Amino acid sequence: MSKMFSIEIGSSFLGRDPLAELVEEARRVGLKVIPWFEYGFVSSYNLNGGMLLQQ
């Protein structure tokens, strides 16, 4: 991750799957999880695609 985004992941999160943890807890209390990742991956026309497309 640090090569791609210049940010090192916190050691307490290594090897974890946050979505799987969320689904497990939601099921425990009878909730459904519908993941929606659209907004976080928006590119920018003004910045020639932005950082995500450049990477």
C-alpha distance matrix in Angstrom:
0.0 3.8 5.5 5.3 6.1 7.2 6.8 6.3 7.0 10.8 12.4 14.8 12.3 11.0 12.8 14.1 14.8 15.7 17.7 19.6 20.5 21.7 23.8 25.3 26.4 27.7 29.8 31.2 32.8 33.7 31.2 29.5 25.9 25.3 21.7 21.5 18.3 20.1 20.1 16.4 15.9 19.0 19.2 21.7 24.9 25.6 22.5 22.7 20.2 17.9 14.3 13.0 15.7 15.3 11.7
3.8 0.0 3.8 5.4 5.3 4.3 4.7 4.8 7.5 10.9 12.7 15.7 14.0 12.9 15.4 16.8 17.9 18.6 20.9 22.9 23.4 24.6 26.9 28.3 29.1 30.6 32.8 34.0 35.5 36.6 34.1 32.6 29.0 28.5 24.8 24.4 21.0 22.6 22.0 18.2 17.9 20.6 20.4 22.3 25.4 25.6 22.2 22.8 20.7 18.0 14.3 14.1 16.7 15.6 12.2
5.5 3.8 0.0 3.8 5.9 5.7 7.9 8.6 11.2 14.7 16.2 19.2 17.3 15.8 17.7 19.4 20.2 21.2 23.0 25.0 25.9 27.1 29.1 30.7 31.8 33.1 35.1 36.6 38.2 39.0 36.4 34.5 30.9 30.0 26.3 25.6 22.1 23.2 22.9 19.3 18.2 20.6 19.8 21.7 24.4 24.7 21.1 21.1 19.4 17.0 13.3 13.1 15.1 13.4 10.0
5.3 5.4 3.8 0.0 3.8 6.1 8.1 9.7 11.5 15.3 17.3 19.7 17.3 16.3 17.9 19.0 19.0 19.7 21.1 23.4 24.6 25.3 27.2 29.2 30.3 31.2 33.3 35.0 36.4 37.0 34.1 32.1 28.4 27.2 23.4 22.4 18.8 19.6 19.3 15.8 14.5 16.9 16.1 18.2 21.0 21.6 18.2 18.1 16.0 13.8 10.1 9.4 11.6 10.4 6.9
6.1 5.3 5.9 3.8 0.0 3.8 5.4 8.2 10.1 13.5 16.2 18.4 16.2 16.0 18.2 18.7 18.8 18.8 20.4 23.1 23.8 24.3 26.6 28.6 29.2 30.0 32.5 34.1 35.2 35.9 33.0 31.2 27.5 26.4 22.6 21.5 17.9 18.7 17.8 14.1 13.6 15.8 15.3 17.0 20.2 20.4 17.1 17.8 15.7 12.9 9.2 9.2 12.2 11.3 8.5
7.2 4.3 5.7 6.1 3.8 0.0 3.8 6.7 9.8 12.8 15.3 18.1 16.6 16.2 18.9 19.9 20.7 20.7 22.8 25.3 25.6 26.3 28.9 30.6 31.0 32.2 34.8 36.0 37.1 38.2 35.4 34.0 30.3 29.5 25.8 24.8 21.3 22.3 21.1 17.4 17.2 19.2 18.6 19.9 23.0 22.7 19.3 20.3 18.7 15.6 11.9 12.7 15.5 14.0 11.4
6.8 4.7 7.9 8.1 5.4 3.8 0.0 3.8 6.5 9.2 12.1 14.5 13.2 13.4 16.4 17.0 18.1 17.8 20.3 22.7 22.6 23.4 26.2 27.7 27.9 29.2 31.9 32.9 34.0 35.3 32.7 31.5 27.9 27.5 23.9 23.3 20.1 21.6 20.3 16.5 17.1 19.5 19.6 21.2 24.6 24.4 21.3 22.6 20.6 17.4 13.9 14.2 17.5 16.6 13.9
6.3 4.8 8.6 9.7 8.2 6.7 3.8 0.0 3.8 6.4 8.7 11.6 10.6 10.3 13.6 14.7 16.4 16.6 19.5 21.4 21.1 22.4 25.2 26.2 26.6 28.4 30.8 31.5 33.0 34.5 32.2 31.2 27.7 27.8 24.3 24.3 21.3 23.3 22.5 18.7 19.3 22.1 22.6 24.5 27.9 27.9 24.8 25.9 23.7 20.7 17.2 16.9 20.1 19.4 16.3
7.0 7.5 11.2 11.5 10.1 9.8 6.5 3.8 0.0 3.8 6.3 8.4 6.9 7.1 10.4 11.0 12.8 13.0 16.1 17.8 17.4 18.8 21.7 22.5 22.9 24.8 27.1 27.8 29.3 30.9 28.7 27.8 24.5 24.8 21.5 22.0 19.4 21.9 21.3 17.6 18.6 21.8 22.8 25.1 28.7 29.1 26.3 27.3 24.7 21.9 18.6 17.7 21.0 20.9 17.8
10.8 10.9 14.7 15.3 13.5 12.8 9.2 6.4 3.8 0.0 3.8 5.5 5.6 6.9 10.6 10.9 13.3 13.1 16.7 18.1 16.8 18.4 21.6 21.9 21.8 24.1 26.6 26.7 28.2 30.2 28.3 27.9 24.8 25.7 22.7 23.6 21.4 24.1 23.3 19.8 21.4 24.5 25.8 28.0 31.7 31.9 29.2 30.5 28.0 25.0 21.8 21.1 24.5 24.5 21.4
12.4 12.7 16.2 17.3 16.2 15.3 12.1 8.7 6.3 3.8 0.0 3.8 5.4 5.3 9.0 10.1 13.3 13.9 17.6 18.2 16.9 19.2 22.1 21.8 22.0 24.7 26.8 26.7 28.5 30.7 29.2 28.9 26.1 27.3 24.5 25.8 23.8 26.8 26.4 22.9 24.3 27.6 28.9 31.3 34.9 35.3 32.5 33.6 31.0 28.2 24.8 23.9 27.1 27.1 23.8
14.8 15.7 19.2 19.7 18.4 18.1 14.5 11.6 8.4 5.5 3.8 0.0 3.8 5.8 8.6 8.5 11.7 11.8 15.6 16.0 14.0 16.3 19.4 18.8 18.7 21.6 23.7 23.3 25.1 27.4 26.1 26.2 23.6 25.3 22.8 24.5 23.0 26.2 25.9 22.7 24.5 27.8 29.6 32.2 35.8 36.4 33.9 35.1 32.2 29.6 26.5 25.2 28.6 29.0 25.8
12.3 14.0 17.3 17.3 16.2 16.6 13.2 10.6 6.9 5.6 5.4 3.8 0.0 3.8 6.3 5.5 8.3 8.6 12.3 13.0 11.7 13.9 16.7 16.7 17.1 19.6 21.7 21.8 23.7 25.6 24.0 23.6 20.8 22.1 19.5 21.1 19.5 22.7 22.7 19.6 21.2 24.6 26.5 29.2 32.9 33.7 31.3 32.3 29.2 26.8 23.8 22.2 25.5 26.2 23.0
11.0 12.9 15.8 16.3 16.0 16.2 13.4 10.3 7.1 6.9 5.3 5.8 3.8 0.0 3.8 5.6 8.7 10.5 13.7 14.0 13.4 16.1 18.4 18.3 19.3 21.8 23.5 23.8 26.0 27.7 26.2 25.5 22.7 23.8 21.0 22.6 20.8 24.0 24.4 21.1 22.1 25.7 27.2 30.1 33.6 34.6 31.9 32.5 29.5 27.2 24.0 22.3 25.2 25.7 22.2
12.8 15.4 17.7 17.9 18.2 18.9 16.4 13.6 10.4 10.6 9.0 8.6 6.3 3.8 0.0 3.8 6.8 9.7 12.4 11.8 11.8 15.0 16.6 16.3 17.9 20.4 21.5 22.0 24.6 26.1 24.8 23.9 21.2 22.4 20.0 22.0 20.6 23.9 24.9 21.9 22.6 26.3 28.1 31.2 34.6 36.0 33.4 33.7 30.5 28.6 25.6 23.3 26.0 26.8 23.3
14.1 16.8 19.4 19.0 18.7 19.9 17.0 14.7 11.0 10.9 10.1 8.5 5.5 5.6 3.8 0.0 3.8 6.1 9.0 8.5 8.2 11.2 13.1 12.9 14.2 16.7 18.1 18.6 21.0 22.5 21.1 20.4 17.8 19.2 17.0 19.3 18.2 21.8 22.7 20.0 21.2 24.9 27.0 30.2 33.7 35.1 32.9 33.4 30.0 28.2 25.4 23.1 25.9 27.1 23.9
14.8 17.9 20.2 19.0 18.8 20.7 18.1 16.4 12.8 13.3 13.3 11.7 8.3 8.7 6.8 3.8 0.0 3.8 5.6 5.4 6.3 8.8 10.2 10.8 12.6 14.4 15.7 16.9 19.2 20.1 18.4 17.2 14.4 15.6 13.4 15.9 15.1 18.8 20.1 17.7 18.9 22.5 25.0 28.3 31.7 33.4 31.5 31.8 28.3 26.7 24.4 21.7 24.3 26.0 23.0
15.7 18.6 21.2 19.7 18.8 20.7 17.8 16.6 13.0 13.1 13.9 11.8 8.6 10.5 9.7 6.1 3.8 0.0 3.8 5.5 5.0 6.1 8.7 9.9 10.7 12.2 14.3 15.5 17.1 18.2 16.1 15.2 12.3 13.7 11.4 13.8 13.4 17.1 17.9 15.8 17.6 21.0 23.8 27.0 30.5 32.1 30.4 31.1 27.5 25.8 23.7 21.2 24.1 26.0 23.3
17.7 20.9 23.0 21.1 20.4 22.8 20.3 19.5 16.1 16.7 17.6 15.6 12.3 13.7 12.4 9.0 5.6 3.8 0.0 3.8 5.4 5.0 6.2 8.6 10.0 10.4 12.2 14.2 15.8 16.1 13.8 12.2 9.0 10.2 8.2 11.1 11.3 15.1 16.6 15.1 16.7 20.0 23.0 26.4 29.7 31.7 30.3 30.7 27.0 25.8 24.1 21.2 23.8 26.1 23.7
19.6 22.9 25.0 23.4 23.1 25.3 22.7 21.4 17.8 18.1 18.2 16.0 13.0 14.0 11.8 8.5 5.4 5.5 3.8 0.0 3.8 5.4 5.1 6.1 8.7 9.8 10.6 12.4 14.7 15.1 13.6 12.3 10.0 11.9 10.8 14.2 14.7 18.5 20.2 18.8 20.1 23.6 26.5 29.9 33.2 35.2 33.8 34.0 30.3 29.2 27.4 24.4 26.8 29.0 26.4
20.5 23.4 25.9 24.6 23.8 25.6 22.6 21.1 17.4 16.8 16.9 14.0 11.7 13.4 11.8 8.2 6.3 5.0 5.4 3.8 0.0 3.8 5.5 5.2 6.3 8.6 10.1 10.8 13.0 14.3 13.1 12.8 10.9 13.5 12.6 15.9 16.5 20.3 21.4 19.9 21.8 25.1 28.1 31.3 34.8 36.5 35.1 35.7 32.1 30.6 28.6 26.0 28.7 30.8 28.1
21.7 24.6 27.1 25.3 24.3 26.3 23.4 22.4 18.8 18.4 19.2 16.3 13.9 16.1 15.0 11.2 8.8 6.1 5.0 5.4 3.8 0.0 3.8 5.4 5.3 6.0 8.6 9.9 11.1 12.1 10.1 9.9 7.8 10.5 10.0 13.3 14.5 18.1 19.1 18.1 20.3 23.4 26.6 29.8 33.1 34.9 33.8 34.6 31.0 29.5 28.0 25.4 28.2 30.5 28.2
23.8 26.9 29.1 27.2 26.6 28.9 26.2 25.2 21.7 21.6 22.1 19.4 16.7 18.4 16.6 13.1 10.2 8.7 6.2 5.1 5.5 3.8 0.0 3.8 5.5 5.1 6.1 8.5 10.2 10.2 8.4 7.5 6.0 9.1 9.6 13.3 15.1 18.6 20.3 19.7 21.5 24.5 27.8 31.1 34.3 36.4 35.4 35.9 32.1 31.2 29.8 26.9 29.3 31.9 29.6
25.3 28.3 30.7 29.2 28.6 30.6 27.7 26.2 22.5 21.9 21.8 18.8 16.7 18.3 16.3 12.9 10.8 9.9 8.6 6.1 5.2 5.4 3.8 0.0 3.8 5.5 5.3 6.3 9.1 10.0 9.6 9.8 9.4 12.8 13.4 17.1 18.7 22.3 23.8 23.0 24.8 28.0 31.2 34.5 37.7 39.8 38.6 39.1 35.4 34.2 32.6 29.8 32.3 34.7 32.2
26.4 29.1 31.8 30.3 29.2 31.0 27.9 26.6 22.9 21.8 22.0 18.7 17.1 19.3 17.9 14.2 12.6 10.7 10.0 8.7 6.3 5.3 5.5 3.8 0.0 3.8 5.5 5.0 6.8 8.8 8.5 9.9 9.8 13.4 14.2 17.6 19.4 22.9 23.9 23.1 25.5 28.4 31.8 34.8 38.2 39.9 39.0 39.8 36.2 34.8 33.3 30.7 33.4 35.8 33.4
27.7 30.6 33.1 31.2 30.0 32.2 29.2 28.4 24.8 24.1 24.7 21.6 19.6 21.8 20.4 16.7 14.4 12.2 10.4 9.8 8.6 6.0 5.1 5.5 3.8 0.0 3.8 5.3 5.5 6.1 4.8 6.3 6.9 10.6 12.2 15.6 17.9 21.2 22.3 22.2 24.5 27.1 30.7 33.7 36.9 38.8 38.2 38.9 35.3 34.2 33.1 30.4 32.9 35.6 33.6
29.8 32.8 35.1 33.3 32.5 34.8 31.9 30.8 27.1 26.6 26.8 23.7 21.7 23.5 21.5 18.1 15.7 14.3 12.2 10.6 10.1 8.6 6.1 5.3 5.5 3.8 0.0 3.8 5.4 4.9 5.4 6.6 8.4 12.0 14.0 17.6 20.2 23.4 25.0 24.9 26.9 29.6 33.1 36.3 39.4 41.5 40.8 41.3 37.6 36.7 35.6 32.7 35.0 37.8 35.6
31.2 34.0 36.6 35.0 34.1 36.0 32.9 31.5 27.8 26.7 26.7 23.3 21.8 23.8 22.0 18.6 16.9 15.5 14.2 12.4 10.8 9.9 8.5 6.3 5.0 5.3 3.8 0.0 3.8 5.7 7.6 10.0 11.6 15.4 17.2 20.7 23.0 26.3 27.6 27.3 29.6 32.3 35.8 38.9 42.1 44.0 43.3 44.0 40.3 39.1 37.8 35.1 37.6 40.2 37.9
32.8 35.5 38.2 36.4 35.2 37.1 34.0 33.0 29.3 28.2 28.5 25.1 23.7 26.0 24.6 21.0 19.2 17.1 15.8 14.7 13.0 11.1 10.2 9.1 6.8 5.5 5.4 3.8 0.0 3.8 5.9 9.3 11.4 15.1 17.3 20.5 23.1 26.1 27.1 27.2 29.7 32.1 35.8 38.7 41.8 43.7 43.2 44.1 40.5 39.3 38.3 35.7 38.3 41.0 39.0
33.7 36.6 39.0 37.0 35.9 38.2 35.3 34.5 30.9 30.2 30.7 27.4 25.6 27.7 26.1 22.5 20.1 18.2 16.1 15.1 14.3 12.1 10.2 10.0 8.8 6.1 4.9 5.7 3.8 0.0 3.8 6.9 10.0 13.3 16.1 19.3 22.3 25.1 26.5 27.0 29.2 31.5 35.2 38.1 41.1 43.2 42.9 43.6 39.9 39.1 38.3 35.5 37.8 40.8 38.9
31.2 34.1 36.4 34.1 33.0 35.4 32.7 32.2 28.7 28.3 29.2 26.1 24.0 26.2 24.8 21.1 18.4 16.1 13.8 13.6 13.1 10.1 8.4 9.6 8.5 4.8 5.4 7.6 5.9 3.8 0.0 3.8 6.6 9.9 12.7 15.7 18.8 21.4 22.8 23.4 25.7 27.8 31.5 34.4 37.3 39.4 39.2 39.9 36.3 35.5 34.9 32.1 34.4 37.4 35.8
29.5 32.6 34.5 32.1 31.2 34.0 31.5 31.2 27.8 27.9 28.9 26.2 23.6 25.5 23.9 20.4 17.2 15.2 12.2 12.3 12.8 9.9 7.5 9.8 9.9 6.3 6.6 10.0 9.3 6.9 3.8 0.0 3.8 6.5 9.7 12.8 16.1 18.6 20.4 21.2 23.1 25.2 28.9 31.9 34.7 37.0 36.9 37.3 33.6 33.1 32.6 29.7 31.7 34.8 33.2
25.9 29.0 30.9 28.4 27.5 30.3 27.9 27.7 24.5 24.8 26.1 23.6 20.8 22.7 21.2 17.8 14.4 12.3 9.0 10.0 10.9 7.8 6.0 9.4 9.8 6.9 8.4 11.6 11.4 10.0 6.6 3.8 0.0 3.8 6.2 9.5 12.5 15.3 17.1 17.6 19.5 21.8 25.4 28.5 31.4 33.7 33.3 33.8 30.1 29.5 28.9 25.9 28.0 31.1 29.5
25.3 28.5 30.0 27.2 26.4 29.5 27.5 27.8 24.8 25.7 27.3 25.3 22.1 23.8 22.4 19.2 15.6 13.7 10.2 11.9 13.5 10.5 9.1 12.8 13.4 10.6 12.0 15.4 15.1 13.3 9.9 6.5 3.8 0.0 3.8 6.5 9.9 12.3 14.4 15.5 17.0 19.0 22.6 25.7 28.4 30.9 30.7 30.9 27.3 27.0 26.7 23.7 25.5 28.7 27.5
21.7 24.8 26.3 23.4 22.6 25.8 23.9 24.3 21.5 22.7 24.5 22.8 19.5 21.0 20.0 17.0 13.4 11.4 8.2 10.8 12.6 10.0 9.6 13.4 14.2 12.2 14.0 17.2 17.3 16.1 12.7 9.7 6.2 3.8 0.0 3.8 6.4 9.4 11.6 12.1 13.5 15.9 19.4 22.7 25.5 27.9 27.4 27.7 24.0 23.6 23.1 20.0 22.0 25.1 23.7
21.5 24.4 25.6 22.4 21.5 24.8 23.3 24.3 22.0 23.6 25.8 24.5 21.1 22.6 22.0 19.3 15.9 13.8 11.1 14.2 15.9 13.3 13.3 17.1 17.6 15.6 17.6 20.7 20.5 19.3 15.7 12.8 9.5 6.5 3.8 0.0 3.8 5.8 8.1 9.3 10.6 12.5 16.1 19.2 22.0 24.4 24.2 24.5 20.9 20.6 20.6 17.7 19.4 22.8 21.9
18.3 21.0 22.1 18.8 17.9 21.3 20.1 21.3 19.4 21.4 23.8 23.0 19.5 20.8 20.6 18.2 15.1 13.4 11.3 14.7 16.5 14.5 15.1 18.7 19.4 17.9 20.2 23.0 23.1 22.3 18.8 16.1 12.5 9.9 6.4 3.8 0.0 3.8 6.0 6.1 7.1 9.5 13.0 16.3 19.3 21.6 21.0 21.3 17.6 17.1 16.9 13.9 15.9 19.1 18.1
20.1 22.6 23.2 19.6 18.7 22.3 21.6 23.3 21.9 24.1 26.8 26.2 22.7 24.0 23.9 21.8 18.8 17.1 15.1 18.5 20.3 18.1 18.6 22.3 22.9 21.2 23.4 26.3 26.1 25.1 21.4 18.6 15.3 12.3 9.4 5.8 3.8 0.0 3.8 5.7 5.8 6.8 10.4 13.5 16.1 18.7 18.6 18.8 15.2 15.2 15.8 13.0 14.4 17.9 17.7
20.1 22.0 22.9 19.3 17.8 21.1 20.3 22.5 21.3 23.3 26.4 25.9 22.7 24.4 24.9 22.7 20.1 17.9 16.6 20.2 21.4 19.1 20.3 23.8 23.9 22.3 25.0 27.6 27.1 26.5 22.8 20.4 17.1 14.4 11.6 8.1 6.0 3.8 0.0 3.8 5.4 5.5 9.2 11.7 14.7 16.7 16.7 17.6 14.3 13.7 14.4 12.4 14.3 17.4 17.5
16.4 18.2 19.3 15.8 14.1 17.4 16.5 18.7 17.6 19.8 22.9 22.7 19.6 21.1 21.9 20.0 17.7 15.8 15.1 18.8 19.9 18.1 19.7 23.0 23.1 22.2 24.9 27.3 27.2 27.0 23.4 21.2 17.6 15.5 12.1 9.3 6.1 5.7 3.8 0.0 3.8 5.8 9.0 11.7 15.2 16.8 16.0 17.0 13.6 12.3 12.0 10.0 12.7 15.4 14.9
15.9 17.9 18.2 14.5 13.6 17.2 17.1 19.3 18.6 21.4 24.3 24.5 21.2 22.1 22.6 21.2 18.9 17.6 16.7 20.1 21.8 20.3 21.5 24.8 25.5 24.5 26.9 29.6 29.7 29.2 25.7 23.1 19.5 17.0 13.5 10.6 7.1 5.8 5.4 3.8 0.0 3.8 6.4 9.9 13.1 15.2 14.1 14.4 10.8 10.1 10.1 7.4 9.4 12.5 12.2
19.0 20.6 20.6 16.9 15.8 19.2 19.5 22.1 21.8 24.5 27.6 27.8 24.6 25.7 26.3 24.9 22.5 21.0 20.0 23.6 25.1 23.4 24.5 28.0 28.4 27.1 29.6 32.3 32.1 31.5 27.8 25.2 21.8 19.0 15.9 12.5 9.5 6.8 5.5 5.8 3.8 0.0 3.8 6.8 9.8 12.1 11.8 12.2 8.8 8.7 10.1 8.3 9.5 12.6 13.5
19.2 20.4 19.8 16.1 15.3 18.6 19.6 22.6 22.8 25.8 28.9 29.6 26.5 27.2 28.1 27.0 25.0 23.8 23.0 26.5 28.1 26.6 27.8 31.2 31.8 30.7 33.1 35.8 35.8 35.2 31.5 28.9 25.4 22.6 19.4 16.1 13.0 10.4 9.2 9.0 6.4 3.8 0.0 3.8 6.8 9.1 8.4 8.5 5.1 5.5 7.8 6.8 6.9 9.8 11.5
21.7 22.3 21.7 18.2 17.0 19.9 21.2 24.5 25.1 28.0 31.3 32.2 29.2 30.1 31.2 30.2 28.3 27.0 26.4 29.9 31.3 29.8 31.1 34.5 34.8 33.7 36.3 38.9 38.7 38.1 34.4 31.9 28.5 25.7 22.7 19.2 16.3 13.5 11.7 11.7 9.9 6.8 3.8 0.0 3.8 5.4 5.4 6.5 4.7 5.1 8.6 9.1 8.9 10.8 13.3
24.9 25.4 24.4 21.0 20.2 23.0 24.6 27.9 28.7 31.7 34.9 35.8 32.9 33.6 34.6 33.7 31.7 30.5 29.7 33.2 34.8 33.1 34.3 37.7 38.2 36.9 39.4 42.1 41.8 41.1 37.3 34.7 31.4 28.4 25.5 22.0 19.3 16.1 14.7 15.2 13.1 9.8 6.8 3.8 0.0 3.8 5.5 5.4 5.4 7.5 11.2 11.9 10.6 12.2 15.3
25.6 25.6 24.7 21.6 20.4 22.7 24.4 27.9 29.1 31.9 35.3 36.4 33.7 34.6 36.0 35.1 33.4 32.1 31.7 35.2 36.5 34.9 36.4 39.8 39.9 38.8 41.5 44.0 43.7 43.2 39.4 37.0 33.7 30.9 27.9 24.4 21.6 18.7 16.7 16.8 15.2 12.1 9.1 5.4 3.8 0.0 3.8 5.7 7.3 7.9 11.5 13.3 12.5 13.1 16.4
22.5 22.2 21.1 18.2 17.1 19.3 21.3 24.8 26.3 29.2 32.5 33.9 31.3 31.9 33.4 32.9 31.5 30.4 30.3 33.8 35.1 33.8 35.4 38.6 39.0 38.2 40.8 43.3 43.2 42.9 39.2 36.9 33.3 30.7 27.4 24.2 21.0 18.6 16.7 16.0 14.1 11.8 8.4 5.4 5.5 3.8 0.0 3.8 5.5 5.0 8.2 10.6 10.0 9.8 13.1
22.7 22.8 21.1 18.1 17.8 20.3 22.6 25.9 27.3 30.5 33.6 35.1 32.3 32.5 33.7 33.4 31.8 31.1 30.7 34.0 35.7 34.6 35.9 39.1 39.8 38.9 41.3 44.0 44.1 43.6 39.9 37.3 33.8 30.9 27.7 24.5 21.3 18.8 17.6 17.0 14.4 12.2 8.5 6.5 5.4 5.7 3.8 0.0 3.8 5.7 8.8 10.3 8.4 8.3 12.0
20.2 20.7 19.4 16.0 15.7 18.7 20.6 23.7 24.7 28.0 31.0 32.2 29.2 29.5 30.5 30.0 28.3 27.5 27.0 30.3 32.1 31.0 32.1 35.4 36.2 35.3 37.6 40.3 40.5 39.9 36.3 33.6 30.1 27.3 24.0 20.9 17.6 15.2 14.3 13.6 10.8 8.8 5.1 4.7 5.4 7.3 5.5 3.8 0.0 3.8 6.9 7.3 5.4 6.9 10.0
17.9 18.0 17.0 13.8 12.9 15.6 17.4 20.7 21.9 25.0 28.2 29.6 26.8 27.2 28.6 28.2 26.7 25.8 25.8 29.2 30.6 29.5 31.2 34.2 34.8 34.2 36.7 39.1 39.3 39.1 35.5 33.1 29.5 27.0 23.6 20.6 17.1 15.2 13.7 12.3 10.1 8.7 5.5 5.1 7.5 7.9 5.0 5.7 3.8 0.0 3.8 5.7 5.8 6.4 8.9
14.3 14.3 13.3 10.1 9.2 11.9 13.9 17.2 18.6 21.8 24.8 26.5 23.8 24.0 25.6 25.4 24.4 23.7 24.1 27.4 28.6 28.0 29.8 32.6 33.3 33.1 35.6 37.8 38.3 38.3 34.9 32.6 28.9 26.7 23.1 20.6 16.9 15.8 14.4 12.0 10.1 10.1 7.8 8.6 11.2 11.5 8.2 8.8 6.9 3.8 0.0 3.8 5.6 5.1 6.1
13.0 14.1 13.1 9.4 9.2 12.7 14.2 16.9 17.7 21.1 23.9 25.2 22.2 22.3 23.3 23.1 21.7 21.2 21.2 24.4 26.0 25.4 26.9 29.8 30.7 30.4 32.7 35.1 35.7 35.5 32.1 29.7 25.9 23.7 20.0 17.7 13.9 13.0 12.4 10.0 7.4 8.3 6.8 9.1 11.9 13.3 10.6 10.3 7.3 5.7 3.8 0.0 3.8 5.5 5.3
15.7 16.7 15.1 11.6 12.2 15.5 17.5 20.1 21.0 24.5 27.1 28.6 25.5 25.2 26.0 25.9 24.3 24.1 23.8 26.8 28.7 28.2 29.3 32.3 33.4 32.9 35.0 37.6 38.3 37.8 34.4 31.7 28.0 25.5 22.0 19.4 15.9 14.4 14.3 12.7 9.4 9.5 6.9 8.9 10.6 12.5 10.0 8.4 5.4 5.8 5.6 3.8 0.0 3.8 5.4
15.3 15.6 13.4 10.4 11.3 14.0 16.6 19.4 20.9 24.5 27.1 29.0 26.2 25.7 26.8 27.1 26.0 26.0 26.1 29.0 30.8 30.5 31.9 34.7 35.8 35.6 37.8 40.2 41.0 40.8 37.4 34.8 31.1 28.7 25.1 22.8 19.1 17.9 17.4 15.4 12.5 12.6 9.8 10.8 12.2 13.1 9.8 8.3 6.9 6.4 5.1 5.5 3.8 0.0 3.8
11.7 12.2 10.0 6.9 8.5 11.4 13.9 16.3 17.8 21.4 23.8 25.8 23.0 22.2 23.3 23.9 23.0 23.3 23.7 26.4 28.1 28.2 29.6 32.2 33.4 33.6 35.6 37.9 39.0 38.9 35.8 33.2 29.5 27.5 23.7 21.9 18.1 17.7 17.5 14.9 12.2 13.5 11.5 13.3 15.3 16.4 13.1 12.0 10.0 8.9 6.1 5.3 5.4 3.8 0.0
